[in-house]
């Protein structure tokens, strides 16, 4: 299962910005412990960070994102995502 998270720095997160690369590595390690993986991108614009995660379940993703937010450096908004192949299968099953 795939998930996209849009994140904004908190005051704490921006004040400790130099630690951000290490925090990303910790997020990747936590995702692995939960059976998944995550890629993190630093962005310009409305959001400061965007992550794309592949996790085994909604529960595993929720554990990851709650852990991330509990660190206090970023606030997120998450979306579940489907690959084009997965979406194609769902679309094919829609009755006419």
BELKADA-V174806 format. One line per field, one symbol per residue. burial: + if it has 16 or more other ideal C-beta (glycine too) atoms within 10 Angstrom, else -. Layout:
burial->???
This chain:
burial->--+-+++-+---+------+--++--++--+--+-+-+-+------+++++-+++----++-+++--+----++-+-+------------------
